[in-house]
Structure formats: C-alpha cells, structure tokens
Amino acid sequence: MFSKSCEYGIRASIYVAKQSMKERKVGQKEIAKAIDSPEAFTAKILQKLTKTNVIRSAKGPNGGFFVATGDLERVKLWNIVFAIDGNSLFEDCSLGLRKCNAEKPCPLHHKFVKIRAEIRETLEKTTLKSLAEEVSIGAAYLKR
C-alpha cells in the first residue's frame, strides 16, 4: 500500500519516538539497524522527515534524531505518509490511469472511495505516540 520509502519512514519515526520517550537521541546508523533498512536509504528518509517536522535532529556530541515531547501526540501517521509519499494514495487512480474521477471512473474507482476514506481516517487519527507505545510494550514490532 505504501512505497518502500514510506514503510521505512514509518518504522524510523516509530523507533525514534520510542527512544525519545526514554529521553534518548539516536543516530542514523542505530535507526537503520533497528528497522532493518539500508543506511544510505535511511539517511535520505530521515532528511525528509526532519524537513517536514515529523522528527527533529540535533548536531554535536549529544546530538541525534528525536521527537519533541509535544510532537508525540501532534504527529499523526498521516504526517509521515504525506512527508514521504505525498497524497498519491488518495489522488492517483488505483489502476494507474492518467485521469480517473467520478464522471469518468476506472472499474475500481467507486469501490475504492470508501476504502480510501477509511484509510485516511485511520492515518489522521493514529498518533506517533500510540504506535511507539505499542512497540514499547511488545504488542507490535518494527523488525522480524
């Protein structure tokens, strides 16, 4: 459903949030290892996430990536998906047609309207904090 970049972006954000809840900043090598992602690819994703204020970074000996305490509730899954994949999940045709809308729909258009609305609602309501808490208590995992 999401691009590979977006999948890694979600996992990286959750990992950084989990560490931030322990008041830890983490480096890109640690993040890449924790989410089983290539380091160079992770660096590009972290750059996008920082640029869009999903996560933050600090330079220096005590630096690293982190999520500010107030951002844990503010940042929603939607923010991460939009930062990496944009709005294509909701705007692009499911079959890849250049133009698809209610007046000239593809065969799947009307079936996907409700599904997309439900996905969007889930993305807009799910906080980064709730995802990090699930991983922290062992109810969900970032790597297998």
C-alpha positions in Angstrom: 0.0 0.0 0.0 2.8 2.4 0.9 6.1 2.8 -1.0 9.2 1.2 0.4 10.5 4.6 1.4 7.2 5.3 3.3 7.4 1.9 5.1 10.9 2.7 6.3 9.8 6.3 7.2 7.0 5.0 9.4 9.3 2.5 11.1 12.0 5.0 11.6 9.6 7.5 13.1 8.2 5.0 15.5 11.7 3.9 16.5 12.9 7.5 17.1 9.6 8.2 19.0 10.1 5.2 21.2 13.7 6.2 22.0 12.5 9.8 22.6 10.0 8.6 25.2 13.1 7.3 27.1 14.7 10.7 26.6 17.3 9.3 24.1 18.5 10.8 20.8 19.6 8.2 18.2 21.9 8.3 15.2 21.1 7.2 11.7 23.2 4.0 12.0 21.3 2.9 15.0 18.0 3.7 13.3 18.9 1.8 10.1 19.9 -1.3 12.1 16.8 -1.1 14.3 14.4 -1.0 11.4 16.5 -3.3 9.1 17.0 -0.6 6.4 20.0 0.3 4.3 21.9 3.1 6.0 22.1 5.5 2.9 18.4 5.0 2.2 17.6 5.7 5.9 19.6 8.9 5.8 17.5 10.2 2.9 14.3 9.3 4.6 15.4 10.9 7.9 16.2 14.1 5.9 12.6 14.2 4.6 11.2 13.5 8.0 13.3 16.3 9.6 12.5 18.8 6.8 8.7 18.2 7.3 9.0 18.4 11.2 7.9 14.8 11.8 11.2 14.3 13.7 14.0 16.7 14.8 17.7 16.5 14.8 20.5 18.0 16.9 24.1 18.2 16.0 27.1 17.7 18.2 28.3 15.0 20.7 24.9 14.7 22.3 23.1 15.0 19.0 20.9 12.7 17.1 17.3 12.3 16.0 14.4 12.8 18.3 10.8 13.6 18.6 10.0 16.5 20.9 7.6 15.6 23.8 4.8 17.8 22.5 5.2 16.3 19.0 4.5 12.7 20.1 0.7 13.4 20.2 0.7 16.1 17.4 2.4 13.9 14.8 -0.1 11.6 13.2 0.6 8.7 10.8 -0.8 10.9 8.1 2.1 13.4 8.6 4.6 10.6 8.0 2.9 9.2 4.9 2.4 12.7 3.4 6.0 13.6 4.1 7.3 10.6 2.1 4.6 9.6 -0.4 2.5 12.8 -0.7 -1.2 12.5 -1.4 -0.9 9.9 -4.2 -2.6 7.2 -2.2 -5.8 9.3 -2.3 -5.5 11.1 -5.6 -4.0 8.6 -8.1 -6.0 6.0 -9.9 -5.9 2.5 -8.5 -5.3 1.1 -11.9 -2.7 3.8 -12.9 -4.9 5.7 -15.4 -3.9 9.3 -16.0 -7.4 10.6 -15.5 -9.9 8.9 -13.2 -12.7 10.6 -11.4 -16.4 10.2 -10.5 -17.5 11.3 -14.0 -15.1 9.0 -15.9 -14.2 6.3 -13.4 -12.0 3.3 -13.8 -13.6 -0.1 -12.9 -12.3 0.2 -9.3 -13.0 3.9 -8.7 -16.3 3.7 -6.8 -15.2 0.6 -4.8 -12.1 2.4 -3.5 -13.8 5.6 -2.4 -14.9 4.1 0.9 -11.7 2.2 1.4 -9.6 5.3 0.9 -11.8 7.3 3.3 -11.3 4.7 6.0 -7.6 4.6 5.4 -7.3 8.4 5.5 -9.3 8.5 8.8 -7.0 5.9 10.4 -3.9 7.8 9.2 -5.3 11.1 10.6 -6.3 9.7 14.0 -3.3 7.5 14.8 -0.6 9.3 16.8 3.1 8.6 16.6 3.0 8.2 20.4 0.4 5.4 20.3 2.4 3.5 17.7 5.6 3.9 19.8 3.8 2.7 22.9 2.6 -0.5 21.1 6.2 -1.3 20.2 7.5 -0.4 23.7 5.1 -2.9 25.4 5.8 -5.6 22.8 2.3 -5.5 21.2 3.9 -4.6 17.8 7.3 -5.0 16.2 9.4 -2.9 13.8 11.6 -5.8 12.6 11.4 -9.6 12.3 
